[in-house]
Amino acid sequence: ALQKALGELPEEQREVVVMRIWSGMTLEEVAAVTEVSLNTASSRYRYALEKLRERLQPLPGHSQDGG
């Protein structure tokens, strides 16, 4: 589900999430590598996380603990 949700993100947002979470880069490092401002990198990361949270919400009537 996470991989599918990541694939649905805009490329710029997906790139920031991958660098930040899987590569362990700071937002400052991500901004430098992608040649954008720190504010832009931060915004892309924030928007991506919001979209991922929305897409990965449990279905109504299903609890997160499985019961």
ROPA-296287 format. One record per atom (N, C-alpha, C): residue number from 1; atom name; y, z, x. Coordinates in Angstrom, 1 decimal. Atoms other than C-alpha are relative to their C-alpha. Layout:
<k:NUM, a:CA, north:Y, up:Z, east:X>
...
// end
This chain:
<k:1, a:N, north:-1.2, up:0.0, east:0.8>
<k:1, a:CA, north:0.0, up:0.0, east:0.0>
<k:1, a:C, north:1.3, up:0.0, east:0.9>
<k:2, a:N, north:-1.2, up:-0.1, east:-0.8>
<k:2, a:CA, north:2.4, up:0.9, east:2.8>
<k:2, a:C, north:0.2, up:-1.4, east:0.7>
<k:3, a:N, north:-0.1, up:1.3, east:-0.7>
<k:3, a:CA, north:1.7, up:-2.4, east:4.7>
<k:3, a:C, north:0.6, up:-1.1, east:-1.0>
<k:4, a:N, north:-0.5, up:1.0, east:1.1>
<k:4, a:CA, north:2.3, up:-4.4, east:1.4>
<k:4, a:C, north:1.5, up:0.3, east:-0.2>
<k:5, a:N, north:-1.4, up:-0.4, east:0.2>
<k:5, a:CA, north:5.6, up:-2.4, east:0.8>
<k:5, a:C, north:0.9, up:-0.4, east:1.1>
<k:6, a:N, north:-0.8, up:0.4, east:-1.1>
<k:6, a:CA, north:6.8, up:-3.0, east:4.3>
<k:6, a:C, north:0.2, up:-1.5, east:0.0>
<k:7, a:N, north:-0.1, up:1.4, east:0.1>
<k:7, a:CA, north:6.1, up:-6.7, east:3.9>
<k:7, a:C, north:1.0, up:-0.5, east:-1.0>
<k:8, a:N, north:-0.9, up:0.4, east:1.0>
<k:8, a:CA, north:8.3, up:-6.8, east:0.9>
<k:8, a:C, north:1.5, up:0.3, east:0.3>
<k:9, a:N, north:-1.3, up:-0.3, east:-0.5>
<k:9, a:CA, north:11.3, up:-5.4, east:2.8>
<k:9, a:C, north:0.7, up:-1.2, east:0.6>
<k:10, a:N, north:-0.7, up:1.0, east:-0.7>
<k:10, a:CA, north:14.0, up:-7.7, east:4.1>
<k:10, a:C, north:-0.3, up:0.2, east:1.5>
<k:11, a:N, north:0.4, up:0.0, east:-1.4>
<k:11, a:CA, north:13.2, up:-8.6, east:7.8>
<k:11, a:C, north:0.8, up:1.0, east:0.8>
<k:12, a:N, north:-0.8, up:-0.9, east:-0.8>
<k:12, a:CA, north:16.2, up:-6.6, east:9.2>
<k:12, a:C, north:-0.4, up:1.4, east:-0.3>
<k:13, a:N, north:0.4, up:-1.3, east:0.3>
<k:13, a:CA, north:15.1, up:-3.5, east:7.4>
<k:13, a:C, north:-1.4, up:0.4, east:0.5>
<k:14, a:N, north:1.4, up:-0.2, east:-0.5>
<k:14, a:CA, north:11.4, up:-3.9, east:8.3>
<k:14, a:C, north:0.1, up:0.3, east:1.5>
<k:15, a:N, north:-0.2, up:0.0, east:-1.4>
<k:15, a:CA, north:12.4, up:-4.4, east:11.9>
<k:15, a:C, north:0.4, up:1.4, east:0.5>
<k:16, a:N, north:-0.5, up:-1.3, east:-0.3>
<k:16, a:CA, north:14.3, up:-1.1, east:12.0>
<k:16, a:C, north:-1.0, up:1.1, east:-0.2>
<k:17, a:N, north:1.1, up:-1.0, east:0.4>
<k:17, a:CA, north:11.5, up:0.9, east:10.3>
<k:17, a:C, north:-1.1, up:-0.1, east:1.1>
<k:18, a:N, north:1.1, up:0.2, east:-1.0>
<k:18, a:CA, north:8.9, up:-0.5, east:12.7>
<k:18, a:C, north:0.4, up:0.6, east:1.4>
<k:19, a:N, north:-0.5, up:-0.6, east:-1.3>
<k:19, a:CA, north:11.0, up:0.3, east:15.8>
<k:19, a:C, north:0.2, up:1.5, east:0.0>
<k:20, a:N, north:-0.3, up:-1.4, east:0.1>
<k:20, a:CA, north:12.0, up:3.7, east:14.6>
<k:20, a:C, north:-1.2, up:0.8, east:-0.1>
<k:21, a:N, north:1.2, up:-0.8, east:0.3>
<k:21, a:CA, north:8.7, up:5.0, east:13.3>
<k:21, a:C, north:-1.2, up:-0.3, east:0.9>
<k:22, a:N, north:1.2, up:0.3, east:-0.8>
<k:22, a:CA, north:6.0, up:3.1, east:15.2>
<k:22, a:C, north:0.3, up:0.0, east:1.5>
<k:23, a:N, north:-0.3, up:0.1, east:-1.4>
<k:23, a:CA, north:7.8, up:2.6, east:18.5>
<k:23, a:C, north:0.7, up:1.3, east:0.5>
<k:24, a:N, north:-0.6, up:-1.3, east:-0.4>
<k:24, a:CA, north:9.5, up:6.0, east:18.4>
<k:24, a:C, north:1.4, up:-0.1, east:0.6>
<k:25, a:N, north:-1.3, up:0.3, east:-0.5>
<k:25, a:CA, north:12.9, up:4.5, east:19.2>
<k:25, a:C, north:1.1, up:0.8, east:-0.8>
<k:26, a:N, north:-1.1, up:-0.6, east:0.7>
<k:26, a:CA, north:16.1, up:6.3, east:18.4>
<k:26, a:C, north:0.8, up:-1.0, east:-0.8>
<k:27, a:N, north:-0.8, up:1.0, east:0.7>
<k:27, a:CA, north:18.6, up:4.7, east:16.0>
<k:27, a:C, north:1.0, up:-0.7, east:1.0>
<k:28, a:N, north:-0.9, up:0.6, east:-1.0>
<k:28, a:CA, north:20.9, up:4.2, east:19.0>
<k:28, a:C, north:-0.7, up:-1.1, east:0.8>
<k:29, a:N, north:0.8, up:1.0, east:-0.7>
<k:29, a:CA, north:18.1, up:2.3, east:20.8>
<k:29, a:C, north:-0.2, up:-1.2, east:-0.9>
<k:30, a:N, north:0.3, up:1.1, east:0.9>
<k:30, a:CA, north:17.3, up:0.2, east:17.7>
<k:30, a:C, north:1.3, up:-0.8, east:-0.1>
<k:31, a:N, north:-1.2, up:0.8, east:0.1>
<k:31, a:CA, north:21.0, up:-0.7, east:17.4>
<k:31, a:C, north:0.3, up:-0.8, east:1.2>
<k:32, a:N, north:-0.2, up:0.8, east:-1.2>
<k:32, a:CA, north:21.2, up:-1.8, east:21.0>
<k:32, a:C, north:-0.9, up:-1.2, east:0.1>
<k:33, a:N, north:1.0, up:1.1, east:-0.1>
<k:33, a:CA, north:18.0, up:-3.9, east:20.8>
<k:33, a:C, north:0.3, up:-1.1, east:-1.0>
<k:34, a:N, north:-0.3, up:1.0, east:1.1>
<k:34, a:CA, north:19.0, up:-5.6, east:17.5>
<k:34, a:C, north:1.4, up:-0.5, east:0.1>
<k:35, a:N, north:-1.4, up:0.5, east:-0.2>
<k:35, a:CA, north:22.6, up:-6.0, east:18.7>
<k:35, a:C, north:0.9, up:0.2, east:-1.2>
<k:36, a:N, north:-0.9, up:-0.3, east:1.1>
<k:36, a:CA, north:24.2, up:-4.3, east:15.7>
<k:36, a:C, north:0.6, up:1.4, east:0.2>
<k:37, a:N, north:-0.6, up:-1.3, east:-0.2>
<k:37, a:CA, north:26.3, up:-1.2, east:15.3>
<k:37, a:C, north:-1.0, up:1.1, east:-0.4>
<k:38, a:N, north:0.8, up:-1.2, east:0.4>
<k:38, a:CA, north:24.8, up:2.3, east:15.0>
<k:38, a:C, north:0.0, up:0.1, east:-1.5>
<k:39, a:N, north:-0.1, up:-0.1, east:1.5>
<k:39, a:CA, north:26.1, up:2.4, east:11.4>
<k:39, a:C, north:-0.8, up:-1.0, east:-0.7>
<k:40, a:N, north:0.8, up:1.0, east:0.7>
<k:40, a:CA, north:24.4, up:-0.9, east:10.5>
<k:40, a:C, north:-1.5, up:0.4, east:0.2>
<k:41, a:N, north:1.4, up:-0.3, east:-0.3>
<k:41, a:CA, north:21.1, up:0.2, east:12.1>
<k:41, a:C, north:-0.4, up:1.2, east:-1.0>
<k:42, a:N, north:0.3, up:-1.2, east:0.8>
<k:42, a:CA, north:21.3, up:3.6, east:10.2>
<k:42, a:C, north:-0.1, up:-0.4, east:-1.5>
<k:43, a:N, north:0.0, up:0.5, east:1.4>
<k:43, a:CA, north:22.1, up:1.8, east:6.9>
<k:43, a:C, north:-1.3, up:-0.7, east:-0.3>
<k:44, a:N, north:1.2, up:0.8, east:0.2>
<k:44, a:CA, north:19.2, up:-0.6, east:7.3>
<k:44, a:C, north:-1.2, up:1.0, east:-0.2>
<k:45, a:N, north:1.1, up:-0.9, east:0.0>
<k:45, a:CA, north:16.9, up:2.3, east:8.0>
<k:45, a:C, north:0.0, up:0.8, east:-1.3>
<k:46, a:N, north:-0.2, up:-0.8, east:1.3>
<k:46, a:CA, north:18.2, up:4.4, east:5.0>
<k:46, a:C, north:-0.5, up:-0.9, east:-1.2>
<k:47, a:N, north:0.4, up:0.9, east:1.1>
<k:47, a:CA, north:17.9, up:1.4, east:2.6>
<k:47, a:C, north:-1.5, up:-0.3, east:0.0>
<k:48, a:N, north:1.4, up:0.3, east:0.0>
<k:48, a:CA, north:14.4, up:0.6, east:3.8>
<k:48, a:C, north:-0.8, up:1.2, east:-0.5>
<k:49, a:N, north:0.7, up:-1.2, east:0.5>
<k:49, a:CA, north:13.2, up:4.2, east:3.3>
<k:49, a:C, north:0.1, up:0.2, east:-1.5>
<k:50, a:N, north:-0.2, up:-0.2, east:1.5>
<k:50, a:CA, north:14.7, up:4.3, east:-0.2>
<k:50, a:C, north:-0.9, up:-1.0, east:-0.7>
<k:51, a:N, north:0.8, up:1.0, east:0.7>
<k:51, a:CA, north:12.9, up:1.0, east:-1.1>
<k:51, a:C, north:-1.5, up:0.4, east:0.2>
<k:52, a:N, north:1.4, up:-0.4, east:-0.2>
<k:52, a:CA, north:9.6, up:2.3, east:0.4>
<k:52, a:C, north:-0.4, up:1.1, east:-0.9>
<k:53, a:N, north:0.2, up:-1.1, east:0.9>
<k:53, a:CA, north:9.9, up:5.5, east:-1.5>
<k:53, a:C, north:-0.2, up:-0.5, east:-1.5>
<k:54, a:N, north:0.1, up:0.5, east:1.4>
<k:54, a:CA, north:10.4, up:3.6, east:-4.8>
<k:54, a:C, north:-1.3, up:-0.7, east:-0.2>
<k:55, a:N, north:1.2, up:0.8, east:0.1>
<k:55, a:CA, north:7.5, up:1.3, east:-4.1>
<k:55, a:C, north:-1.3, up:0.8, east:0.1>
<k:56, a:N, north:1.2, up:-0.8, east:-0.2>
<k:56, a:CA, north:5.1, up:4.0, east:-3.1>
<k:56, a:C, north:-0.1, up:1.2, east:-0.9>
<k:57, a:N, north:0.1, up:-1.1, east:1.0>
<k:57, a:CA, north:5.7, up:6.4, east:-6.0>
<k:57, a:C, north:-1.3, up:-0.1, east:-0.7>
<k:58, a:N, north:1.3, up:0.0, east:0.7>
<k:58, a:CA, north:2.5, up:7.5, east:-7.7>
<k:58, a:C, north:0.3, up:-0.6, east:-1.4>
<k:59, a:N, north:-0.1, up:0.5, east:1.3>
<k:59, a:CA, north:1.9, up:5.8, east:-11.0>
<k:59, a:C, north:0.2, up:1.1, east:-1.0>
<k:60, a:N, north:-0.1, up:-1.1, east:1.0>
<k:60, a:CA, north:2.9, up:7.8, east:-14.1>
<k:60, a:C, north:-1.4, up:0.5, east:-0.5>
<k:61, a:N, north:1.3, up:-0.6, east:0.5>
<k:61, a:CA, north:0.1, up:10.2, east:-15.1>
<k:61, a:C, north:-0.9, up:0.3, east:1.2>
<k:62, a:N, north:0.9, up:-0.2, east:-1.2>
<k:62, a:CA, north:-1.3, up:10.3, east:-11.5>
<k:62, a:C, north:0.7, up:1.0, east:0.8>
<k:63, a:N, north:-0.6, up:-1.0, east:-0.9>
<k:63, a:CA, north:-0.6, up:13.4, east:-9.4>
<k:63, a:C, north:-0.3, up:-0.4, east:1.4>
<k:64, a:N, north:0.1, up:0.4, east:-1.4>
<k:64, a:CA, north:-0.2, up:13.1, east:-5.7>
<k:64, a:C, north:-1.2, up:0.7, east:0.7>
<k:65, a:N, north:1.1, up:-0.8, east:-0.6>
<k:65, a:CA, north:-3.0, up:15.7, east:-5.0>
<k:65, a:C, north:-1.3, up:-0.5, east:-0.5>
<k:66, a:N, north:1.3, up:0.6, east:0.5>
<k:66, a:CA, north:-5.6, up:13.6, east:-6.8>
<k:66, a:C, north:-0.6, up:0.8, east:-1.2>
<k:67, a:N, north:0.5, up:-0.7, east:1.2>
<k:67, a:CA, north:-6.0, up:16.1, east:-9.7>
<k:67, a:C, north:1.0, up:0.2, east:-1.0>
// end
